[in-house]
Amino acid sequence: MSSTHVQKECEKWIVDSWLPKKFGIPFRKQRLTMQGRGVFEFDSVSTDMKIIGNISTAPAYTYKGSIASGKKSKLRADCLMLALGSAETKLMILTEISMHELALKEQSEGRLPLDIKVCLVELPDYLKQKLALSQNEASLEVRG
């Protein structure tokens, strides 16, 4: 089974480097109570609690070119959790252009909340290469 180590490494770089540089404040993974009920662990929460975010390193399409329905469902679920959060700014942070385009399309067609800011992050080259290898390995496993 494919490892999620590389995806976690990408998430860590986004939380430790990209977000603080973009917003000028530290971030960390954190569990928060949502609208007074339930708890969810967000991938990124600013130390002042004004910004929350979830991160996806997944592409939107399968190797055959069709929409990866499970990944699309995960995107929607992540956005639902953001919508239930009480932060001023809510971010859906994506590393893959195809998923970014899909998220913007879903948002424009009313299937994702408009108050969620969809962000595309450019990973450093060494992480891009590791992620591409990891995704290819996972794709080969699925294909058998």
C-alpha positions as CSV (number, residue, x, y, z in Angstrom):
1,M,0.0,0.0,0.0
2,S,1.2,3.5,-0.9
3,S,2.5,5.7,1.9
4,T,1.1,9.1,2.8
5,H,4.5,10.3,4.0
6,V,5.1,12.6,1.1
7,Q,1.6,14.1,1.3
8,K,2.2,14.8,5.0
9,E,5.6,16.3,4.1
10,C,3.9,18.6,1.6
11,E,1.3,19.6,4.2
12,K,4.0,20.4,6.8
13,W,5.8,22.6,4.3
14,I,2.6,24.5,3.6
15,V,1.8,25.0,7.3
16,D,5.4,25.8,8.4
17,S,6.5,27.9,5.4
18,W,4.0,28.9,2.8
19,L,1.1,30.1,5.1
20,P,3.3,32.1,7.5
21,K,5.0,33.8,4.6
22,K,1.7,34.6,2.9
23,F,-0.2,35.8,6.0
24,G,2.7,36.9,8.4
25,I,1.6,34.7,11.3
26,P,2.4,31.1,12.4
27,F,0.1,28.2,11.7
28,R,-0.4,24.7,13.1
29,K,-2.7,21.7,12.7
30,Q,-5.4,22.0,15.4
31,R,-8.7,20.5,16.5
32,L,-11.5,23.1,16.8
33,T,-15.1,23.0,17.9
34,M,-17.4,23.8,15.1
35,Q,-20.4,26.1,15.6
36,G,-20.6,25.0,19.2
37,R,-20.9,21.3,18.4
38,G,-18.6,18.6,17.1
39,V,-14.8,18.8,16.8
40,F,-12.7,18.7,13.6
41,E,-8.9,18.7,13.1
42,F,-8.1,21.4,10.5
43,D,-4.8,21.1,8.6
44,S,-3.9,24.7,9.3
45,V,-5.1,27.2,12.0
46,S,-3.4,30.5,12.5
47,T,-2.2,31.2,16.0
48,D,-4.7,34.1,16.4
49,M,-7.5,31.6,15.3
50,K,-8.7,34.0,12.5
51,I,-7.7,31.7,9.6
52,I,-8.5,28.0,9.2
53,G,-7.6,25.8,6.3
54,N,-7.6,22.3,4.8
55,I,-5.0,21.0,2.5
56,S,-5.2,18.6,-0.5
57,T,-2.3,17.3,-2.5
58,A,-4.6,15.2,-4.7
59,P,-5.1,15.6,-8.5
60,A,-8.7,15.9,-9.7
61,Y,-8.4,13.2,-12.4
62,T,-7.6,9.5,-12.6
63,Y,-4.8,8.2,-14.9
64,K,-7.5,7.5,-17.5
65,G,-8.6,11.1,-17.4
66,S,-11.9,10.8,-15.7
67,I,-12.8,12.8,-12.5
68,A,-11.6,11.1,-9.4
69,S,-15.0,10.9,-7.7
70,G,-13.6,10.0,-4.3
71,K,-11.2,12.9,-4.3
72,K,-14.0,15.2,-5.4
73,S,-16.1,14.0,-2.5
74,K,-13.2,14.6,-0.1
75,L,-12.9,18.2,-1.5
76,R,-16.5,18.8,-0.7
77,A,-16.2,17.2,2.8
78,D,-13.2,19.4,3.6
79,C,-15.1,22.5,2.4
80,L,-18.1,21.5,4.6
81,M,-15.9,21.4,7.6
82,L,-14.5,24.8,6.7
83,A,-18.0,26.1,6.3
84,L,-18.9,24.9,9.8
85,G,-15.8,26.6,11.3
86,S,-16.1,30.0,12.8
87,A,-12.9,31.7,11.6
88,E,-12.9,35.0,9.6
89,T,-11.0,33.4,6.8
90,K,-11.4,29.9,5.4
91,L,-8.9,28.4,3.0
92,M,-9.1,25.3,0.8
93,I,-5.4,24.9,-0.1
94,L,-4.6,22.8,-3.1
95,T,-1.3,21.8,-4.7
96,E,-2.6,20.4,-8.0
97,I,-3.7,22.7,-10.8
98,S,-6.4,20.2,-11.9
99,M,-8.0,20.1,-8.4
100,H,-7.8,23.9,-8.2
101,E,-9.6,24.3,-11.5
102,L,-12.2,21.7,-10.4
103,A,-12.7,23.4,-7.0
104,L,-13.3,26.8,-8.7
105,K,-15.7,25.2,-11.2
106,E,-17.6,23.5,-8.3
107,Q,-17.7,26.9,-6.4
108,S,-18.9,28.8,-9.5
109,E,-21.7,26.2,-10.0
110,G,-22.8,26.5,-6.3
111,R,-21.5,23.2,-5.0
112,L,-18.9,24.8,-2.7
113,P,-19.4,27.7,-0.4
114,L,-18.4,31.1,-1.8
115,D,-16.9,32.3,1.5
116,I,-14.1,29.7,1.2
117,K,-11.0,31.0,-0.5
118,V,-9.6,28.4,-2.9
119,C,-5.8,28.7,-3.0
120,L,-3.2,27.1,-5.3
121,V,0.2,26.5,-3.7
122,E,3.3,26.0,-5.8
123,L,5.4,23.5,-4.0
124,P,9.2,23.6,-4.1
125,D,10.7,21.5,-6.9
126,Y,12.0,18.7,-4.6
127,L,8.5,18.3,-3.1
128,K,6.8,18.4,-6.5
129,Q,9.0,15.6,-7.7
130,K,8.4,13.5,-4.6
131,L,4.7,14.0,-4.8
132,A,4.5,13.1,-8.5
133,L,6.4,9.8,-7.7
134,S,4.1,9.1,-4.8
135,Q,1.0,9.7,-6.9
136,N,2.3,7.6,-9.7
137,E,3.1,4.7,-7.3
138,A,-0.5,5.0,-5.8
139,S,-2.0,5.0,-9.3
140,L,-0.1,1.9,-10.3
141,E,-1.3,0.1,-7.1
142,V,-4.9,1.0,-8.0
143,R,-4.5,-0.3,-11.6
144,G,-3.0,-3.5,-10.3
